[in-house]
């Protein structure tokens, strides 16, 4: 254990997917980078096992990871493309017809809409890249205190280390200690919902298709994995999640089958997955909305869930975080080339302006969708049905939605355009 003060240009606190991506983006630069993360990922898991936590990576996120040289490592493990997506409203019944929308990658001339990848596969590939970067030091501990002064930020860790950095980046999740120690306020609320996740197998192939059914309690997503498996993200009330946790596998599969069974005929989708024949271990996590009032302060920046936590209904959380990392890395390296102070508020405000508006737009859109589909009033049910029908019939609108959701439009950072930093 050393109590000597070690200095870094950038200290990234939190080495999950987003923090590790930022580290990779700063790898092999002139910057000395510390990555502070107590739980280093394993890469020795049994090949017949599957991670309960998966991410739906957009094409823009895949491009970021590919440009960083990490995507092929994920492909070598296992990734699952999804080429189509069916979304339907379970409450849409009656003479008005089905409230359904179908997205197909072929409609915009691409091979896929995105990829479903186990979180541990993503992290293993990122850390393989980090280990090859001589300018990055992984520090396996947690921070304990944070003290800012005009020239740098000093950190102490739980194991007694002392670090200083010209810039500290909080990538330490929704309960970010960096954010709390800095006194940055957040806005948001508890959704009073819980996401139940598990890996299942069905009697019919998933057809490289993602399925999402909006139920009164929340959406139920079925995401394709390799070898015919699928990952579910089932949003229910917190009390319902407690009841589901008490069920054995057979009763849980029966409850899930009932929730998935379409109540109306959906062309090309009804009954497509067949019966649920296998379910693996389950886990659950509470859902809440968090948005930081400030993304940056002098010598400090927040990225990923430390800055914004969104509902998982569209799988956008990790993609927003990867865009944060790509933008911040570009801003920092461009500032470095101009010999600017990386921790200055002038430099960091550029990152905040670039990302905050886009993130708030996504937060608002997801909350609007969640509240619209969670409302049981008959006029709103009719409006949802008509909205889905009209959107499904409007080819141009669907193409715009797909390109936006795939991270292929807007003011993209260099990494998302395939340009190395």
C-alpha positions in Angstrom: 0.0 0.0 0.0 1.5 3.4 -1.0 0.6 6.8 0.4 2.7 8.6 -2.2 0.7 11.1 -4.3 0.5 9.8 -7.9 -0.5 12.3 -10.6 -2.5 11.6 -13.7 -3.8 13.8 -16.5 -7.2 12.1 -16.4 -8.6 9.9 -13.6 -11.7 7.9 -14.7 -13.7 6.8 -11.7 -15.8 3.8 -12.8 -14.7 1.1 -15.2 -18.0 -0.3 -16.5 -18.7 -0.2 -20.2 -18.8 3.6 -20.5 -15.8 4.3 -18.3 -13.8 1.6 -20.0 -14.7 3.0 -23.5 -13.5 6.4 -22.5 -10.2 4.9 -21.3 -9.8 3.0 -24.7 -10.5 6.3 -26.6 -7.7 8.0 -24.6 -5.4 5.0 -25.0 -2.0 5.4 -26.6 -2.3 9.1 -26.4 0.2 11.5 -24.6 -2.1 11.5 -21.6 -1.5 9.6 -18.4 -4.8 7.9 -17.5 -6.0 6.2 -14.3 -9.0 3.9 -14.4 -10.3 3.4 -10.9 -12.6 0.4 -10.7 -12.7 -2.2 -7.9 -14.4 -5.0 -9.9 -12.2 -5.9 -12.8 -14.1 -8.1 -15.3 -13.4 -11.8 -15.7 -12.9 -13.4 -19.1 -12.8 -17.0 -17.9 -16.6 -17.7 -17.6 -17.9 -21.1 -18.8 -18.7 -21.0 -22.5 -22.1 -22.6 -21.9 -23.2 -19.8 -19.5 -24.7 -16.5 -20.4 -24.7 -13.1 -18.7 -28.0 -11.9 -17.4 -27.2 -8.3 -18.4 -27.1 -7.6 -22.1 -27.0 -4.4 -24.1 -28.7 -3.5 -27.3 -25.9 -1.8 -29.3 -26.9 0.6 -32.1 -25.0 0.8 -35.3 -23.5 4.1 -34.1 -22.2 2.4 -30.9 -20.8 -0.5 -32.9 -19.0 2.0 -35.1 -17.4 3.6 -31.9 -16.3 0.2 -30.6 -15.0 -0.9 -34.0 -13.0 2.3 -34.5 -11.5 1.7 -31.1 -10.4 -1.8 -32.1 -12.6 -3.6 -29.6 -15.6 -4.8 -31.7 -13.8 -7.8 -33.3 -13.0 -9.1 -29.8 -16.7 -9.1 -29.0 -17.5 -10.8 -32.3 -14.9 -13.5 -31.5 -16.9 -14.2 -28.3 -20.5 -13.9 -29.4 -22.8 -11.1 -30.6 -26.3 -11.5 -31.9 -27.6 -9.2 -34.7 -31.3 -8.2 -34.8 -32.6 -7.4 -38.2 -36.2 -6.7 -37.5 -38.3 -5.4 -34.6 -42.0 -5.9 -33.8 -43.6 -3.5 -31.3 -47.2 -3.9 -30.3 -49.7 -2.5 -27.8 -51.3 -5.3 -25.7 -54.3 -3.1 -24.9 -55.1 -2.3 -28.5 -58.2 -4.4 -29.2 -61.5 -4.0 -30.9 -62.6 -2.8 -34.3 -59.8 -0.3 -34.6 -57.4 -3.1 -35.3 -53.9 -3.8 -34.0 -51.6 -1.2 -32.6 -48.5 -2.6 -34.3 -45.3 -1.2 -35.8 -42.7 -3.3 -37.7 -39.1 -2.1 -38.3 -37.0 -3.9 -40.9 -33.3 -3.1 -41.5 -33.8 -3.9 -45.2 -36.0 -0.8 -45.5 -33.0 1.4 -45.0 -30.5 -0.8 -46.9 -28.6 -2.1 -43.9 -27.9 -5.6 -42.7 -29.0 -5.1 -39.1 -30.8 -2.7 -36.8 -28.2 -3.4 -34.1 -26.7 -6.1 -31.9 -27.5 -7.7 -28.6 -24.3 -8.3 -26.7 -23.7 -9.7 -23.2 -22.2 -7.0 -20.9 -19.4 -9.2 -19.8 -18.4 -9.8 -23.5 -18.3 -6.0 -24.1 -16.2 -5.4 -20.9 -13.7 -8.2 -21.7 -13.0 -6.8 -25.1 -12.6 -3.3 -23.7 -10.2 -4.4 -21.0 -8.1 -6.4 -23.4 -7.6 -3.2 -25.3 -6.9 -1.2 -22.1 -4.2 -3.8 -21.1 -2.4 -3.0 -24.3 -2.3 0.7 -23.7 0.9 1.7 -21.8 -0.5 5.1 -20.8 -3.5 3.6 -18.8 -3.1 2.3 -15.3 -6.0 0.2 -13.8 -6.4 0.9 -10.1 -8.6 -1.8 -8.4 -10.2 0.1 -5.6 -12.9 2.6 -4.8 -12.5 6.3 -4.1 -13.1 7.6 -0.6 -12.7 11.4 -0.7 -12.4 14.1 -3.3 -10.9 17.5 -2.8 -10.8 20.1 -5.7 -8.4 23.0 -6.0 -7.8 25.3 -9.0 -4.9 23.3 -10.3 -6.1 19.7 -9.8 -8.4 17.3 -7.9 -7.0 15.1 -5.2 -8.6 11.7 -4.5 -8.0 9.2 -1.7 -9.1 5.6 -2.1 -10.4 3.0 0.3 -7.1 1.2 0.3 -5.1 4.3 1.2 -3.8 5.5 -2.1 -3.6 9.2 -2.9 -4.2 10.3 -6.5 -4.3 13.7 -8.2 -5.6 14.6 -11.7 -6.1 17.6 -13.9 -9.5 16.1 -14.7 -11.6 13.6 -12.9 -14.4 11.9 -14.9 -17.3 10.3 -13.0 -18.4 7.1 -14.8 -19.5 5.4 -11.7 -23.2 4.8 -12.4 -26.5 6.2 -11.2 -25.3 6.4 -7.5 -22.2 8.2 -8.6 -19.9 9.0 -5.6 -18.0 11.5 -7.8 -21.3 13.4 -8.4 -22.3 13.2 -4.7 -18.9 14.4 -3.4 -18.9 17.2 -5.9 -22.4 18.3 -4.7 -24.0 18.1 -8.1 -27.7 18.0 -7.8 -30.0 15.7 -9.9 -33.6 15.7 -11.0 -35.8 12.7 -11.5 -38.0 10.2 -9.8 -38.5 6.6 -8.9 -40.6 4.9 -11.6 -41.9 2.4 -9.0 -41.2 -0.3 -11.5 -38.7 -3.1 -11.6 -37.0 -4.7 -14.6 -36.9 -8.5 -14.4 -34.2 -10.1 -16.6 -33.6 -13.7 -17.6 -32.4 -15.8 -20.5 -35.0 -18.0 -22.1 -35.4 -20.5 -25.0 -38.5 -20.8 -27.1 -39.9 -23.6 -29.2 -39.6 -21.6 -32.4 -36.5 -19.6 -33.6 -36.4 -15.8 -32.8 -35.7 -15.0 -36.5 -33.0 -12.4 -35.5 -35.9 -10.3 -34.4 -36.5 -8.2 -31.3 -40.0 -8.2 -29.9 -41.5 -5.7 -27.5 -45.0 -5.8 -26.1 -46.4 -2.8 -24.2 -48.4 -4.1 -21.2 -50.3 -2.1 -18.7 -47.5 -2.4 -16.1 -44.7 -1.7 -18.6 -43.0 -3.1 -21.7 -41.8 -6.7 -22.1 -38.9 -7.0 -24.5 -37.6 -10.3 -26.0 -34.1 -9.8 -27.5 -32.4 -12.4 -29.7 -29.2 -14.1 -28.6 -27.1 -16.8 -30.2 -28.0 -20.4 -30.4 -31.7 -19.8 -30.3 -31.7 -18.2 -26.9 -33.4 -14.8 -26.0 -32.9 -12.3 -23.3 -36.0 -10.8 -21.6 -36.4 -7.5 -20.0 -39.8 -7.5 -18.3 -40.9 -4.2 -16.7 -43.5 -4.7 -13.9 -44.6 -2.9 -10.7 -42.2 -3.4 -7.8 -44.8 -5.5 -5.9 -45.4 -7.8 -9.0 -41.6 -8.3 -9.2 -41.5 -9.5 -5.6 -44.3 -12.0 -6.5 -42.4 -13.2 -9.6 -39.3 -13.7 -7.6 -41.1 -16.3 -5.4 -42.2 -18.5 -8.4 -40.3 -21.6 -9.4 -39.1 -21.9 -13.0 -42.3 -23.6 -14.3 -44.6 -21.1 -12.8 -42.5 -18.2 -13.9 -42.5 -19.6 -17.5 -46.3 -19.8 -17.3 -46.6 -16.2 -16.2 -44.2 -15.1 -18.9 -46.0 -17.1 -21.5 -49.3 -15.4 -20.6 -47.7 -12.0 -20.7 -46.2 -12.7 -24.2 -49.3 -14.3 -25.7 -50.7 -11.8 -28.2 -54.4 -10.9 -27.5 -54.9 -10.1 -31.2 -53.6 -11.2 -34.6 -50.4 -9.4 -35.6 -49.4 -10.1 -39.2 -46.1 -11.9 -39.3 -45.8 -11.8 -35.5 -48.6 -13.6 -33.7 -47.3 -16.7 -31.9 -44.0 -16.4 -33.7 -41.9 -17.5 -30.8 -44.0 -20.5 -29.8 -43.8 -21.9 -26.3 -41.2 -21.0 -23.6 -39.3 -24.2 -23.0 -36.4 -23.1 -20.8 -35.6 -20.3 -18.4 -32.3 -19.6 -16.7 -31.5 -17.7 -13.5 -33.3 -14.4 -13.0 -32.4 -11.0 -11.6 -34.2 -7.7 -11.1 -33.3 -4.1 -10.7 -35.4 -1.0 -9.8 -36.0 1.6 -12.4 -35.7 5.4 -11.9 -35.0 8.5 -13.9 -31.9 10.6 -13.0 -30.5 13.6 -14.8 -27.7 15.7 -13.4 -28.2 19.5 -13.4 -24.6 19.9 -14.5 -22.4 17.5 -16.5 -19.3 19.5 -15.9 -17.5 21.6 -13.4 -13.9 22.9 -13.4 -11.7 19.7 -13.5 -14.7 17.4 -13.4 -17.1 15.7 -15.9 -19.9 13.2 -15.7 -20.6 10.6 -18.3 -23.1 7.7 -18.7 -25.4 6.8 -15.9 -23.6 9.2 -13.6 -25.0 12.0 -15.7 -28.3 10.4 -16.9 -30.2 7.2 -16.2 -33.1 6.4 -18.5 -35.9 3.8 -18.7 -34.7 0.6 -20.5 -37.8 0.4 -22.8 -35.8 1.3 -25.9 -32.4 0.0 -24.8 -30.8 3.5 -25.2 -29.0 3.9 -21.9 -25.6 2.3 -22.8 -25.7 3.9 -26.2 -26.1 7.4 -24.7 -23.2 6.6 -22.5 -21.0 5.5 -25.3 -21.7 8.7 -27.2 -20.8 10.6 -24.1 -17.4 8.8 -23.9 -16.8 9.3 -27.6 -17.6 13.1 -27.5 -15.6 13.7 -24.3 -12.5 11.9 -25.7 -12.7 13.9 -28.9 -13.0 17.2 -27.0 -10.1 16.3 -24.7 -7.7 15.2 -27.4 -8.5 18.2 -29.6 -7.8 20.4 -26.6 -4.6 18.5 -26.0 -3.5 19.2 -29.5 -4.0 22.9 -28.9 -2.1 22.7 -25.6 -5.2 23.8 -23.7 -5.9 22.9 -20.0 -8.1 19.8 -20.2 -9.8 20.5 -16.9 -10.8 24.0 -17.7 -14.4 24.8 -17.7 -14.0 26.3 -21.2 -12.9 23.0 -22.6 -15.5 20.9 -20.7 -18.4 23.1 -21.5 -18.0 22.0 -25.2 -18.7 18.4 -24.1 -21.7 19.5 -22.0 -23.2 21.5 -24.8 -22.7 18.7 -27.3 -24.3 16.0 -25.2 -26.8 17.5 -22.8 -29.3 18.6 -25.4 -29.3 15.2 -27.1 -29.6 13.3 -23.8 -32.5 15.5 -22.6 -34.3 15.0 -25.9 -34.0 11.2 -25.4 -35.0 11.4 -21.7 -38.2 13.3 -22.7 -39.0 11.0 -25.6 -38.7 7.8 -23.4 -40.7 9.3 -20.6 -43.4 10.4 -23.1 -43.6 6.9 -24.5 -43.6 5.3 -21.1 -46.4 7.5 -19.8 -48.4 7.2 -23.0 -48.3 3.4 -23.1 -48.8 3.1 -19.3 -52.1 5.0 -19.4 -55.2 2.9 -19.5 -57.7 5.6 -20.5 -59.7 4.5 -23.5 -59.1 7.7 -25.6 -55.4 7.3 -25.1 -55.5 3.6 -26.0 -57.3 4.6 -29.2 -54.6 7.3 -29.9 -51.8 4.8 -29.3 -53.3 2.4 -31.8 -53.8 5.0 -34.4 -50.4 6.5 -33.9 -48.7 3.1 -34.3 -50.8 2.3 -37.4 -50.1 5.6 -39.1 -46.4 5.4 -38.3 -46.2 1.8 -39.5 -47.8 2.9 -42.8 -45.5 5.9 -43.2 -42.4 4.4 -44.8 -40.4 7.7 -44.8 -41.2 8.4 -41.1 -40.2 4.8 -40.1 -36.9 5.2 -42.0 -36.2 8.5 -40.1 -37.0 6.8 -36.8 -34.8 3.8 -37.5 -31.8 6.0 -38.5 -32.2 8.1 -35.3 -32.6 5.0 -33.1 -29.5 3.4 -34.8 -27.3 6.4 -33.9 -26.7 7.3 -37.6 -28.0 10.8 -37.6 -27.3 14.1 -35.8 -24.0 15.7 -34.8 -22.0 12.5 -34.5 -18.5 12.4 -32.9 -15.6 11.2 -35.0 -15.5 7.7 -33.5 -19.2 7.2 -34.5 -18.3 8.2 -38.0 -15.4 5.6 -38.2 -12.7 8.3 -37.8 -9.9 7.6 -35.3 -8.9 10.2 -32.8 
